[in-house]
Amino acid sequence: MRAPYGERAVIISVDGETNTTADSLYEALDSLFQSHERLIAGITGYWIYLNHYGWEVLKNNGAVEAMATELPSLEYLREGLEAVVRNIYFGEIKRWAVKTMSERLRLAFIGCGGIAGFHAKSLTGELGAEVVALCDPNKEAVARLKAAAPQLGGAKEYSDYVEMLDRESLDGVLILTPHVYHKEQILEALRRGLHVFVEKPMVSSVDEAWEVLRAAEGSGRVVAVGYQRRTDGLFGYIKRMASPEGLGRPVYIEHQLSQDWTGLSKGTWRADPRIAGGGFLMDSGSHIVDMVLWVMGGLPREVYAALSSKEGWGAELVAAITARFDGCVASISLMGDAPLWSERLRIYCPGGLLAYLDELGSRNVWVMDREAQNVRRPMEEVPPSSSPLANFVRAIRGLEKPAAGVEDGLRVAVFKEACYRSAASGAPVKLS
Ligand SMILES: NC(=O)c1ccc[n+]([C@@H]2O[C@H](COP(=O)([O-])OP(=O)(O)OC[C@H]3O[C@@H](n4cnc5c(N)ncnc54)[C@H](O)[C@@H]3O)[C@@H](O)[C@H]2O)c1
């Protein structure tokens, strides 16, 4: 019933399908509380973490939901355990466990291409997680990733992600594959009770996004989407300043992105809309759409888009999009066939202008404050950046919310689909 897990941790497992009786569970709890010094050591030394089953049960019970996000007192923990006992008695749960945060989370990558290398870089020892398995049908991709990221050297290799999920004992997966595979891979992972980090765009259509939302809702699992601007200190600063606590709610936003996207996509899945789900708007443009929706706190009332491409390309390379919000207009300009990589964001607020420029290898932000009548580079006010992977791990532990979640992925899908419809019809598309 109760087994020490590691040196200082306590784990209680209850399986409603075996011969567990309430009495035997109470017995186990008694011995647990008799040795409470050890449990307290576990609590103060680490965070106590309720696994996904525990989280669900406690959430249903209502009383102890905060246990996953706050350091619980012994009393609080006891109440939670007793509530669980009552639930078991009524046969509502299958398994419940407490384990300490000293355990490292076991993660796997599905897809080992370019972006996998980026995430591997943020897999530091302090993160409290390890990548125990890698999956990619292309063995060379796995070998390249392992060569570039020695910390993944011990990870087991698979070419079929379903087989990997069947064989490995995991806490979560990172889905780092071409866009049209995302939905099925998210659903498969959720069905197995795993936490999911999925690269942008979450999925490639609104219907798929709703499917993911329905599967994620009530699952008790984290589903995070890879919009790294949200864990970047500079963008976090911009988001805070473009609000009533900064320069006021935006009245006009210009967000422009140009990339040599045709150069990097030629001959790859990105150039095939059947696998990429679209062109530059679907891919890199998704970051810009997310940023505008993040700053504005939701979808616009109306979207009008003109898209274009060039001969030999099956999907859009250029997009000029106007989005009308209450009291604000956003102009998004995307150029995927450019000789220069550049991102420029200007947010006009009642109190002044926020300007961001990432070009020729340097990133800067300026604030032009109307009241103070000055221009400053507020680098000392910019909070430190985190990483999408660190946010994912901390979200699984209940310490942070996912920086971008399923609803954000859904909103981006709704916005982009409205753009495609508007471009096809030549007319604005109303969203509310
Ligand atoms: N956040 C960002 O800034 C950013 C940047 C680049 C890519 N991405 C996103 O990351 C994802 C992957 O892009 P990439 O640039 O790494 O592409 P990539 O082509 O470099 O790598 C994709 C890998 O997925 C593998 N793969 C294909 N089908 C698979 C399957 N069924 N199971 C396991 N692996 C499979 C491919 O063999 C390939 O190695 C995309 O969603 C992309 O939009 C995000």
The ligand as an SDF file (V2000), in Angstrom:
LIG
                    3D

 44 48  0  0  0  0  0  0  0  0999 V2000
    8.5100   27.8610  -32.2770 N   0  0  0  0  0  0  0  0  0  0  0  0
    9.2570   28.1010  -33.3400 C   0  0  0  0  0  0  0  0  0  0  0  0
    9.8030   29.1790  -33.5300 O   0  0  0  0  0  0  0  0  0  0  0  0
    9.4330   27.0210  -34.3560 C   0  0  0  0  0  0  0  0  0  0  0  0
   10.5340   27.0280  -35.2080 C   0  0  0  0  0  0  0  0  0  0  0  0
   10.6930   25.9830  -36.0960 C   0  0  0  0  0  0  0  0  0  0  0  0
    9.7320   24.9660  -36.1430 C   0  0  0  0  0  0  0  0  0  0  0  0
    8.6590   25.0170  -35.3170 N   0  0  0  0  0  0  0  0  0  0  0  0
    7.6120   23.9970  -35.3690 C   0  0  0  0  0  0  0  0  0  0  0  0
    8.1580   22.7490  -34.9480 O   0  0  0  0  0  0  0  0  0  0  0  0
    7.5480   21.6890  -35.6980 C   0  0  0  0  0  0  0  0  0  0  0  0
    8.6390   20.9100  -36.4130 C   0  0  0  0  0  0  0  0  0  0  0  0
    9.3590   21.7970  -37.2530 O   0  0  0  0  0  0  0  0  0  0  0  0
   10.9090   21.5590  -37.5910 P   0  0  0  0  0  0  0  0  0  0  0  0
   11.4150   22.8490  -38.1060 O   0  0  0  0  0  0  0  0  0  0  0  0
   11.5980   20.9280  -36.4540 O   0  0  0  0  0  0  0  0  0  0  0  0
   10.7690   20.5420  -38.8020 O   0  0  0  0  0  0  0  0  0  0  0  0
   11.8460   19.5050  -39.2930 P   0  0  0  0  0  0  0  0  0  0  0  0
   11.4490   19.0630  -40.6610 O   0  0  0  0  0  0  0  0  0  0  0  0
   13.2280   20.0330  -39.0810 O   0  0  0  0  0  0  0  0  0  0  0  0
   11.6270   18.2780  -38.2680 O   0  0  0  0  0  0  0  0  0  0  0  0
   10.4380   17.5610  -38.2010 C   0  0  0  0  0  0  0  0  0  0  0  0
   10.8110   16.1140  -37.8720 C   0  0  0  0  0  0  0  0  0  0  0  0
    9.6160   15.3880  -37.6340 O   0  0  0  0  0  0  0  0  0  0  0  0
    9.8290   14.0640  -38.1300 C   0  0  0  0  0  0  0  0  0  0  0  0
    8.5540   13.3940  -38.2920 N   0  0  0  0  0  0  0  0  0  0  0  0
    7.6720   13.4460  -39.3200 C   0  0  0  0  0  0  0  0  0  0  0  0
    6.6210   12.6710  -39.0660 N   0  0  0  0  0  0  0  0  0  0  0  0
    6.8230   12.1100  -37.8490 C   0  0  0  0  0  0  0  0  0  0  0  0
    6.0870   11.1860  -37.0400 C   0  0  0  0  0  0  0  0  0  0  0  0
    4.9020   10.7240  -37.4290 N   0  0  0  0  0  0  0  0  0  0  0  0
    6.6080   10.8270  -35.8550 N   0  0  0  0  0  0  0  0  0  0  0  0
    7.7870   11.3050  -35.4380 C   0  0  0  0  0  0  0  0  0  0  0  0
    8.5350   12.1750  -36.1740 N   0  0  0  0  0  0  0  0  0  0  0  0
    8.0510   12.5630  -37.3610 C   0  0  0  0  0  0  0  0  0  0  0  0
   10.5830   14.2940  -39.4370 C   0  0  0  0  0  0  0  0  0  0  0  0
   11.2630   13.1210  -39.8740 O   0  0  0  0  0  0  0  0  0  0  0  0
   11.5480   15.4220  -39.0310 C   0  0  0  0  0  0  0  0  0  0  0  0
   12.7940   14.9200  -38.5940 O   0  0  0  0  0  0  0  0  0  0  0  0
    6.5280   22.3660  -36.6040 C   0  0  0  0  0  0  0  0  0  0  0  0
    5.2950   22.4230  -35.9470 O   0  0  0  0  0  0  0  0  0  0  0  0
    7.0750   23.7610  -36.7620 C   0  0  0  0  0  0  0  0  0  0  0  0
    6.1410   24.7490  -37.1250 O   0  0  0  0  0  0  0  0  0  0  0  0
    8.5030   26.0070  -34.4160 C   0  0  0  0  0  0  0  0  0  0  0  0
  1  2  1  0
  2  3  2  0
  2  4  1  0
  4  5  1  0
  4 44  2  0
  5  6  2  0
  6  7  1  0
  7  8  2  0
  8  9  1  0
  8 44  1  0
  9 10  1  0
  9 42  1  0
 10 11  1  0
 11 12  1  0
 11 40  1  0
 12 13  1  0
 13 14  1  0
 14 15  2  0
 14 16  1  0
 14 17  1  0
 17 18  1  0
 18 19  2  0
 18 20  1  0
 18 21  1  0
 21 22  1  0
 22 23  1  0
 23 24  1  0
 23 38  1  0
 24 25  1  0
 25 26  1  0
 25 36  1  0
 26 27  1  0
 26 35  1  0
 27 28  2  0
 28 29  1  0
 29 30  1  0
 29 35  2  0
 30 31  1  0
 30 32  2  0
 32 33  1  0
 33 34  2  0
 34 35  1  0
 36 37  1  0
 36 38  1  0
 38 39  1  0
 40 41  1  0
 40 42  1  0
 42 43  1  0
M  CHG  2   8   1  16  -1
M  END
$$$$
